[in-house]
Amino acid sequence: MAELVHLTVVPNVYEADMVCALLRTERIDCDHRPTNMGAAITQGMPSAGHREVLVDETQLERAQEIFAASRDA
């Protein structure tokens, strides 16, 4: 797998899981990680807080198209 690169930031782990599930149905490698946006708001709750969604750099353009289409729907 190539390097993972930034696709978007979403408000929580649940939305990040949904975005990655959508991308994986299209065979796009995806993962997410916590950001430091709003640090201390969540007070240590692992499922709370913004998440950065990452995709395989070779699949970024296709992932952007799929993500944009899902937002328009």
Stockholm file with secondary structure:
# STOCKHOLM 1.0

chainA/1-73         MAELVHLTVVPNVYEADMVCALLRTERIDCDHRPTNMGAAITQGMPSAGHREVLVDETQLERAQEIFAASRDA
#=GR chainA/1-73 SS CCCEEEEEEESSHHHHHHHHHHHHHTTCCEEEEECCTTTTSSTTCTTCSCEEEEEEGGGHHHHHHHHHHHHHC
#=GC SS_cons        CCCEEEEEEESSHHHHHHHHHHHHHTTCCEEEEECCTTTTSSTTCTTCSCEEEEEEGGGHHHHHHHHHHHHHC
//
